[in-house]
Amino acid sequence: MANIKSAKKRILVNRTKADRNKAIKSGVKTSVKKVTAAIAANDKEAASAALVAATATIDKAAKKGVLHKNTASRKVSRLAQAGHKMA
């Protein structure tokens, strides 16, 4: 354990940020699973609604710096491509 006050604060801040990042990444994964489940069920309306929600979630994660912008773009692109193949 750290002895210096600033090092103790860094530990607390890093833990808080890690928890926040973990929650955001979990939300992204959940939204992606909803899209893939709707595509697998061949439900076009649910898939398009889930795709819009997933895109927003992924973009917010990229904006907050949890995901790299290229990673976010790749995820959105692949989900959209899978949705269009279903149609």
N, CA, C and O atoms as a printed pandas DataFrame, in Angstrom:
     atom_number atom_name residue_name chain_id  residue_number  x_coord  y_coord  z_coord
0              1         N          MET        A               1    0.852   -1.190    0.000
1              2        CA          MET        A               1    0.000    0.000    0.000
2              3         C          MET        A               1    0.885    1.237    0.000
3              4         O          MET        A               1    1.963    1.254    0.593
4              5         N          ALA        A               2    0.403    2.267   -0.678
5              6        CA          ALA        A               2    1.179    3.501   -0.790
6              7         C          ALA        A               2    1.211    4.251    0.537
7              8         O          ALA        A               2    0.278    4.168    1.336
8              9         N          ASN        A               3    2.283    4.974    0.755
9             10        CA          ASN        A               3    2.424    5.793    1.961
10            11         C          ASN        A               3    2.184    7.271    1.689
11            12         O          ASN        A               3    1.780    8.020    2.578
12            13         N          ILE        A               4    2.436    7.680    0.461
13            14        CA          ILE        A               4    2.307    9.097    0.112
14            15         C          ILE        A               4    0.845    9.413   -0.184
15            16         O          ILE        A               4    0.136    8.624   -0.809
16            17         N          LYS        A               5    0.408   10.588    0.280
17            18        CA          LYS        A               5   -0.996   10.978    0.166
18            19         C          LYS        A               5   -1.461   11.005   -1.286
19            20         O          LYS        A               5   -2.553   10.526   -1.594
20            21         N          SER        A               6   -0.651   11.556   -2.173
21            22        CA          SER        A               6   -1.050   11.643   -3.578
22            23         C          SER        A               6   -1.156   10.258   -4.218
23            24         O          SER        A               6   -2.003   10.032   -5.082
24            25         N          ALA        A               7   -0.298    9.340   -3.792
25            26        CA          ALA        A               7   -0.346    7.976   -4.317
26            27         C          ALA        A               7   -1.605    7.265   -3.837
27            28         O          ALA        A               7   -2.211    6.494   -4.582
28            29         N          LYS        A               8   -1.998    7.528   -2.589
29            30        CA          LYS        A               8   -3.246    6.949   -2.076
30            31         C          LYS        A               8   -4.442    7.468   -2.870
31            32         O          LYS        A               8   -5.361    6.716   -3.195
32            33         N          LYS        A               9   -4.415    8.759   -3.177
33            34        CA          LYS        A               9   -5.511    9.347   -3.949
34            35         C          LYS        A               9   -5.546    8.738   -5.358
35            36         O          LYS        A               9   -6.621    8.450   -5.884
36            37         N          ARG        A              10   -4.388    8.548   -5.954
37            38        CA          ARG        A              10   -4.317    7.948   -7.296
38            39         C          ARG        A              10   -4.959    6.564   -7.287
39            40         O          ARG        A              10   -5.690    6.208   -8.210
40            41         N          ILE        A              11   -4.687    5.793   -6.250
41            42        CA          ILE        A              11   -5.264    4.448   -6.146
42            43         C          ILE        A              11   -6.785    4.533   -6.125
43            44         O          ILE        A              11   -7.463    3.779   -6.822
44            45         N          LEU        A              12   -7.319    5.452   -5.326
45            46        CA          LEU        A              12   -8.771    5.604   -5.239
46            47         C          LEU        A              12   -9.365    6.084   -6.559
47            48         O          LEU        A              12  -10.393    5.573   -7.005
48            49         N          VAL        A              13   -8.720    7.062   -7.180
49            50        CA          VAL        A              13   -9.223    7.600   -8.442
50            51         C          VAL        A              13   -9.183    6.537   -9.539
51            52         O          VAL        A              13  -10.126    6.404  -10.319
52            53         N          ASN        A              14   -8.088    5.786   -9.592
53            54        CA          ASN        A              14   -7.971    4.733  -10.602
54            55         C          ASN        A              14   -9.025    3.659  -10.414
55            56         O          ASN        A              14   -9.572    3.143  -11.388
56            57         N          ARG        A              15   -9.313    3.318   -9.161
57            58        CA          ARG        A              15  -10.341    2.319   -8.881
58            59         C          ARG        A              15  -11.712    2.818   -9.341
59            60         O          ARG        A              15  -12.490    2.065   -9.928
60            61         N          THR        A              16  -12.002    4.097   -9.069
61            62        CA          THR        A              16  -13.277    4.692   -9.476
62            63         C          THR        A              16  -13.405    4.691  -10.992
63            64         O          THR        A              16  -14.449    4.324  -11.533
64            65         N          LYS        A              17  -12.342    5.103  -11.675
65            66        CA          LYS        A              17  -12.376    5.147  -13.139
66            67         C          LYS        A              17  -12.494    3.752  -13.731
67            68         O          LYS        A              17  -13.188    3.563  -14.731
68            69         N          ALA        A              18  -11.829    2.773  -13.132
69            70        CA          ALA        A              18  -11.906    1.397  -13.618
70            71         C          ALA        A              18  -13.325    0.859  -13.493
71            72         O          ALA        A              18  -13.815    0.175  -14.392
72            73         N          ASP        A              19  -13.985    1.167  -12.381
73            74        CA          ASP        A              19  -15.371    0.738  -12.191
74            75         C          ASP        A              19  -16.285    1.371  -13.231
75            76         O          ASP        A              19  -17.166    0.711  -13.782
76            77         N          ARG        A              20  -16.067    2.663  -13.495
77            78        CA          ARG        A              20  -16.880    3.375  -14.485
78            79         C          ARG        A              20  -16.661    2.773  -15.876
79            80         O          ARG        A              20  -17.618    2.522  -16.608
80            81         N          ASN        A              21  -15.394    2.543  -16.232
81            82        CA          ASN        A              21  -15.092    1.969  -17.539
82            83         C          ASN        A              21  -15.676    0.573  -17.687
83            84         O          ASN        A              21  -16.162    0.200  -18.754
84            85         N          LYS        A              22  -15.623   -0.201  -16.591
85            86        CA          LYS        A              22  -16.169   -1.555  -16.614
86            87         C          LYS        A              22  -17.675   -1.523  -16.853
87            88         O          LYS        A              22  -18.206   -2.337  -17.609
88            89         N          ALA        A              23  -18.357   -0.589  -16.212
89            90        CA          ALA        A              23  -19.808   -0.468  -16.383
90            91         C          ALA        A              23  -20.157   -0.063  -17.817
91            92         O          ALA        A              23  -21.110   -0.582  -18.399
92            93         N          ILE        A              24  -19.392    0.852  -18.374
93            94        CA          ILE        A              24  -19.664    1.299  -19.741
94            95         C          ILE        A              24  -19.405    0.172  -20.735
95            96         O          ILE        A              24  -20.198   -0.037  -21.654
96            97         N          LYS        A              25  -18.302   -0.556  -20.560
97            98        CA          LYS        A              25  -17.989   -1.677  -21.453
98            99         C          LYS        A              25  -19.048   -2.766  -21.350
99           100         O          LYS        A              25  -19.407   -3.386  -22.352
100          101         N          SER        A              26  -19.544   -2.996  -20.152
101          102        CA          SER        A              26  -20.590   -3.989  -19.952
102          103         C          SER        A              26  -21.867   -3.576  -20.678
103          104         O          SER        A              26  -22.548   -4.411  -21.273
104          105         N          GLY        A              27  -22.185   -2.287  -20.625
105          106        CA          GLY        A              27  -23.358   -1.785  -21.341
106          107         C          GLY        A              27  -23.225   -1.942  -22.839
107          108         O          GLY        A              27  -24.198   -2.253  -23.527
108          109         N          VAL        A              28  -22.025   -1.729  -23.346
109          110        CA          VAL        A              28  -21.779   -1.903  -24.782
110          111         C          VAL        A              28  -21.989   -3.363  -25.165
111          112         O          VAL        A              28  -22.649   -3.663  -26.160
112          113         N          LYS        A              29  -21.424   -4.268  -24.370
113          114        CA          LYS        A              29  -21.560   -5.693  -24.664
114          115         C          LYS        A              29  -23.016   -6.128  -24.627
115          116         O          LYS        A              29  -23.452   -6.915  -25.467
116          117         N          THR        A              30  -23.772   -5.620  -23.656
117          118        CA          THR        A              30  -25.182   -5.966  -23.540
118          119         C          THR        A              30  -25.964   -5.482  -24.759
119          120         O          THR        A              30  -26.796   -6.215  -25.295
120          121         N          SER        A              31  -25.703   -4.257  -25.194
121          122        CA          SER        A              31  -26.428   -3.722  -26.338
122          123         C          SER        A              31  -26.081   -4.482  -27.618
123          124         O          SER        A              31  -26.942   -4.691  -28.472
124          125         N          VAL        A              32  -24.818   -4.895  -27.747
125          126        CA          VAL        A              32  -24.419   -5.682  -28.918
126          127         C          VAL        A              32  -25.114   -7.042  -28.895
127          128         O          VAL        A              32  -25.558   -7.532  -29.933
128          129         N          LYS        A              33  -25.210   -7.651  -27.710
129          130        CA          LYS        A              33  -25.895   -8.944  -27.600
130          131         C          LYS        A              33  -27.364   -8.836  -27.965
131          132         O          LYS        A              33  -27.925   -9.754  -28.564
132          133         N          LYS        A              34  -27.998   -7.716  -27.608
133          134        CA          LYS        A              34  -29.411   -7.516  -27.955
134          135         C          LYS        A              34  -29.588   -7.459  -29.463
135          136         O          LYS        A              34  -30.544   -8.018  -30.000
136          137         N          VAL        A              35  -28.673   -6.787  -30.147
137          138        CA          VAL        A              35  -28.754   -6.695  -31.604
138          139         C          VAL        A              35  -28.564   -8.068  -32.230
139          140         O          VAL        A              35  -29.336   -8.472  -33.099
140          141         N          THR        A              36  -27.534   -8.786  -31.787
141          142        CA          THR        A              36  -27.275  -10.099  -32.384
142          143         C          THR        A              36  -28.407  -11.086  -32.088
143          144         O          THR        A              36  -28.721  -11.935  -32.922
144          145         N          ALA        A              37  -29.012  -10.978  -30.919
145          146        CA          ALA        A              37  -30.145  -11.856  -30.592
146          147         C          ALA        A              37  -31.340  -11.552  -31.485
147          148         O          ALA        A              37  -32.028  -12.466  -31.939
148          149         N          ALA        A              38  -31.588  -10.268  -31.737
149          150        CA          ALA        A              38  -32.704   -9.897  -32.603
150          151         C          ALA        A              38  -32.441  -10.341  -34.038
151          152         O          ALA        A              38  -33.364  -10.753  -34.740
152          153         N          ILE        A              39  -31.188  -10.257  -34.474
153          154        CA          ILE        A              39  -30.845  -10.709  -35.830
154          155         C          ILE        A              39  -30.999  -12.220  -35.927
155          156         O          ILE        A              39  -31.500  -12.733  -36.927
156          157         N          ALA        A              40  -30.570  -12.932  -34.892
157          158        CA          ALA        A              40  -30.688  -14.392  -34.884
158          159         C          ALA        A              40  -32.145  -14.826  -34.878
159          160         O          ALA        A              40  -32.496  -15.850  -35.464
160          161         N          ALA        A              41  -32.999  -14.039  -34.209
161          162        CA          ALA        A              41  -34.426  -14.359  -34.165
162          163         C          ALA        A              41  -35.153  -13.899  -35.426
163          164         O          ALA        A              41  -36.346  -14.154  -35.587
164          165         N          ASN        A              42  -34.424  -13.213  -36.328
165          166        CA          ASN        A              42  -34.983  -12.718  -37.589
166          167         C          ASN        A              42  -36.110  -11.711  -37.366
167          168         O          ASN        A              42  -37.060  -11.649  -38.146
168          169         N          ASP        A              43  -35.997  -10.930  -36.303
169          170        CA          ASP        A              43  -36.983   -9.900  -35.972
170          171         C          ASP        A              43  -36.442   -8.554  -36.458
171          172         O          ASP        A              43  -35.609   -7.927  -35.803
172          173         N          LYS        A              44  -36.934   -8.128  -37.617
173          174        CA          LYS        A              44  -36.366   -6.938  -38.269
174          175         C          LYS        A              44  -36.598   -5.664  -37.469
175          176         O          LYS        A              44  -35.689   -4.843  -37.345
176          177         N          GLU        A              45  -37.798   -5.482  -36.923
177          178        CA          GLU        A              45  -38.112   -4.258  -36.174
178          179         C          GLU        A              45  -37.277   -4.164  -34.894
179          180         O          GLU        A              45  -36.711   -3.116  -34.584
180          181         N          ALA        A              46  -37.212   -5.271  -34.163
181          182        CA          ALA        A              46  -36.432   -5.283  -32.924
182          183         C          ALA        A              46  -34.945   -5.082  -33.214
183          184         O          ALA        A              46  -34.243   -4.412  -32.457
184          185         N          ALA        A              47  -34.474   -5.664  -34.310
185          186        CA          ALA        A              47  -33.060   -5.533  -34.664
186          187         C          ALA        A              47  -32.718   -4.092  -34.999
187          188         O          ALA        A              47  -31.677   -3.586  -34.578
188          189         N          SER        A              48  -33.589   -3.424  -35.757
189          190        CA          SER        A              48  -33.294   -2.030  -36.120
190          191         C          SER        A              48  -33.347   -1.118  -34.897
191          192         O          SER        A              48  -32.531   -0.206  -34.772
192          193         N          ALA        A              49  -34.301   -1.354  -33.994
193          194        CA          ALA        A              49  -34.379   -0.554  -32.772
194          195         C          ALA        A              49  -33.165   -0.804  -31.874
195          196         O          ALA        A              49  -32.602    0.130  -31.302
196          197         N          ALA        A              50  -32.774   -2.063  -31.759
197          198        CA          ALA        A              50  -31.612   -2.405  -30.941
198          199         C          ALA        A              50  -30.332   -1.860  -31.566
199          200         O          ALA        A              50  -29.401   -1.484  -30.854
200          201         N          LEU        A              51  -30.287   -1.818  -32.894
201          202        CA          LEU        A              51  -29.111   -1.286  -33.580
202          203         C          LEU        A              51  -28.943    0.199  -33.305
203          204         O          LEU        A              51  -27.824    0.666  -33.095
204          205         N          VAL        A              52  -30.036    0.943  -33.303
205          206        CA          VAL        A              52  -29.972    2.374  -33.001
206          207         C          VAL        A              52  -29.476    2.586  -31.569
207          208         O          VAL        A              52  -28.626    3.441  -31.319
208          209         N          ALA        A              53  -30.013    1.803  -30.635
209          210        CA          ALA        A              53  -29.610    1.920  -29.237
210          211         C          ALA        A              53  -28.144    1.524  -29.051
211          212         O          ALA        A              53  -27.407    2.178  -28.313
212          213         N          ALA        A              54  -27.728    0.452  -29.723
213          214        CA          ALA        A              54  -26.346   -0.013  -29.599
214          215         C          ALA        A              54  -25.377    1.004  -30.188
215          216         O          ALA        A              54  -24.302    1.236  -29.635
216          217         N          THR        A              55  -25.756    1.606  -31.302
217          218        CA          THR        A              55  -24.904    2.620  -31.922
218          219         C          THR        A              55  -24.702    3.794  -30.981
219          220         O          THR        A              55  -23.587    4.297  -30.840
220          221         N          ALA        A              56  -25.774    4.230  -30.339
221          222        CA          ALA        A              56  -25.679    5.338  -29.391
222          223         C          ALA        A              56  -24.787    4.962  -28.211
223          224         O          ALA        A              56  -23.964    5.769  -27.778
224          225         N          THR        A              57  -24.939    3.760  -27.693
225          226        CA          THR        A              57  -24.137    3.308  -26.559
226          227         C          THR        A              57  -22.654    3.232  -26.921
227          228         O          THR        A              57  -21.791    3.647  -26.147
228          229         N          ILE        A              58  -22.376    2.701  -28.096
229          230        CA          ILE        A              58  -20.984    2.567  -28.539
230          231         C          ILE        A              58  -20.365    3.941  -28.770
231          232         O          ILE        A              58  -19.215    4.175  -28.397
232          233         N          ASP        A              59  -21.115    4.843  -29.379
233          234        CA          ASP        A              59  -20.598    6.192  -29.636
234          235         C          ASP        A              59  -20.324    6.944  -28.332
235          236         O          ASP        A              59  -19.340    7.677  -28.230
236          237         N          LYS        A              60  -21.187    6.764  -27.346
237          238        CA          LYS        A              60  -20.968    7.407  -26.048
238          239         C          LYS        A              60  -19.711    6.847  -25.387
239          240         O          LYS        A              60  -18.942    7.594  -24.782
240          241         N          ALA        A              61  -19.502    5.538  -25.501
241          242        CA          ALA        A              61  -18.307    4.930  -24.918
242          243         C          ALA        A              61  -17.049    5.469  -25.586
243          244         O          ALA        A              61  -16.036    5.697  -24.925
244          245         N          ALA        A              62  -17.117    5.671  -26.898
245          246        CA          ALA        A              62  -15.963    6.219  -27.615
246          247         C          ALA        A              62  -15.725    7.668  -27.229
247          248         O          ALA        A              62  -14.581    8.100  -27.084
248          249         N          LYS        A              63  -16.802    8.415  -27.066
249          250        CA          LYS        A              63  -16.679    9.824  -26.701
250          251         C          LYS        A              63  -16.058    9.981  -25.313
251          252         O          LYS        A              63  -15.300   10.920  -25.070
252          253         N          LYS        A              64  -16.380    9.058  -24.406
253          254        CA          LYS        A              64  -15.848    9.117  -23.048
254          255         C          LYS        A              64  -14.446    8.533  -22.954
255          256         O          LYS        A              64  -13.814    8.608  -21.900
256          257         N          GLY        A              65  -13.957    7.951  -24.042
257          258        CA          GLY        A              65  -12.601    7.432  -24.048
258          259         C          GLY        A              65  -12.480    6.008  -23.562
259          260         O          GLY        A              65  -11.367    5.515  -23.372
260          261         N          VAL        A              66  -13.589    5.337  -23.356
261          262        CA          VAL        A              66  -13.539    3.946  -22.913
262          263         C          VAL        A              66  -13.147    3.046  -24.079
263          264         O          VAL        A              66  -12.365    2.110  -23.913
264          265         N          LEU        A              67  -13.695    3.333  -25.259
265          266        CA          LEU        A              67  -13.330    2.628  -26.480
266          267         C          LEU        A              67  -12.594    3.589  -27.405
267          268         O          LEU        A              67  -12.892    4.783  -27.431
268          269         N          HIS        A              68  -11.645    3.075  -28.155
269          270        CA          HIS        A              68  -10.979    3.878  -29.177
270          271         C          HIS        A              68  -11.980    4.156  -30.290
271          272         O          HIS        A              68  -12.867    3.340  -30.542
272          273         N          LYS        A              69  -11.846    5.302  -30.962
273          274        CA          LYS        A              69  -12.831    5.687  -31.970
274          275         C          LYS        A              69  -12.873    4.697  -33.129
275          276         O          LYS        A              69  -13.939    4.459  -33.697
276          277         N          ASN        A              70  -11.733    4.122  -33.487
277          278        CA          ASN        A              70  -11.737    3.143  -34.574
278          279         C          ASN        A              70  -12.400    1.834  -34.151
279          280         O          ASN        A              70  -13.063    1.182  -34.956
280          281         N          THR        A              71  -12.222    1.460  -32.912
281          282        CA          THR        A              71  -12.875    0.260  -32.385
282          283         C          THR        A              71  -14.387    0.451  -32.391
283          284         O          THR        A              71  -15.136   -0.443  -32.782
284          285         N          ALA        A              72  -14.821    1.620  -31.955
285          286        CA          ALA        A              72  -16.253    1.918  -31.932
286          287         C          ALA        A              72  -16.814    1.908  -33.349
287          288         O          ALA        A              72  -17.887    1.356  -33.593
288          289         N          SER        A              73  -16.103    2.507  -34.262
289          290        CA          SER        A              73  -16.543    2.560  -35.654
290          291         C          SER        A              73  -16.642    1.158  -36.245
291          292         O          SER        A              73  -17.588    0.849  -36.969
292          293         N          ARG        A              74  -15.668    0.317  -35.936
293          294        CA          ARG        A              74  -15.663   -1.052  -36.430
294          295         C          ARG        A              74  -16.851   -1.840  -35.885
295          296         O          ARG        A              74  -17.494   -2.588  -36.621
296          297         N          LYS        A              75  -17.142   -1.671  -34.588
297          298        CA          LYS        A              75  -18.261   -2.383  -33.980
298          299         C          LYS        A              75  -19.586   -1.963  -34.611
299          300         O          LYS        A              75  -20.427   -2.803  -34.931
300          301         N          VAL        A              76  -19.760   -0.648  -34.787
301          302        CA          VAL        A              76  -21.000   -0.134  -35.380
302          303         C          VAL        A              76  -21.143   -0.641  -36.812
303          304         O          VAL        A              76  -22.223   -1.055  -37.233
304          305         N          SER        A              77  -20.043   -0.600  -37.547
305          306        CA          SER        A              77  -20.066   -1.043  -38.941
306          307         C          SER        A              77  -20.457   -2.507  -39.063
307          308         O          SER        A              77  -21.272   -2.872  -39.910
308          309         N          ARG        A              78  -19.876   -3.334  -38.219
309          310        CA          ARG        A              78  -20.157   -4.770  -38.293
310          311         C          ARG        A              78  -21.590   -5.080  -37.886
311          312         O          ARG        A              78  -22.225   -5.961  -38.466
312          313         N          LEU        A              79  -22.105   -4.355  -36.884
313          314        CA          LEU        A              79  -23.501   -4.568  -36.489
314          315         C          LEU        A              79  -24.443   -4.141  -37.607
315          316         O          LEU        A              79  -25.402   -4.846  -37.919
316          317         N          ALA        A              80  -24.170   -2.981  -38.214
317          318        CA          ALA        A              80  -25.015   -2.496  -39.296
318          319         C          ALA        A              80  -24.983   -3.450  -40.475
319          320         O          ALA        A              80  -26.009   -3.725  -41.099
320          321         N          GLN        A              81  -23.798   -3.948  -40.770
321          322        CA          GLN        A              81  -23.645   -4.881  -41.882
322          323         C          GLN        A              81  -24.442   -6.158  -41.628
323          324         O          GLN        A              81  -25.090   -6.677  -42.537
324          325         N          ALA        A              82  -24.399   -6.659  -40.414
325          326        CA          ALA        A              82  -25.159   -7.866  -40.062
326          327         C          ALA        A              82  -26.649   -7.589  -40.150
327          328         O          ALA        A              82  -27.414   -8.450  -40.584
328          329         N          GLY        A              83  -27.073   -6.393  -39.741
329          330        CA          GLY        A              83  -28.489   -6.036  -39.833
330          331         C          GLY        A              83  -28.971   -5.936  -41.259
331          332         O          GLY        A              83  -30.095   -6.334  -41.566
332          333         N          HIS        A              84  -28.133   -5.409  -42.137
333          334        CA          HIS        A              84  -28.528   -5.272  -43.542
334          335         C          HIS        A              84  -28.535   -6.614  -44.265
335          336         O          HIS        A              84  -29.317   -6.822  -45.193
336          337         N          LYS        A              85  -27.660   -7.523  -43.834
337          338        CA          LYS        A              85  -27.662   -8.864  -44.446
338          339         C          LYS        A              85  -28.953   -9.611  -44.119
339          340         O          LYS        A              85  -29.434  -10.423  -44.910
340          341         N          MET        A              86  -29.501   -9.325  -42.946
341          342        CA          MET        A              86  -30.732  -10.001  -42.533
342          343         C          MET        A              86  -31.907   -9.588  -43.420
343          344         O          MET        A              86  -32.790  -10.396  -43.710
344          345         N          ALA        A              87  -31.909   -8.339  -43.842
345          346        CA          ALA        A              87  -33.043   -7.798  -44.607
346          347         C          ALA        A              87  -33.190   -8.422  -45.973
347          348         O          ALA        A              87  -34.099   -8.062  -46.721
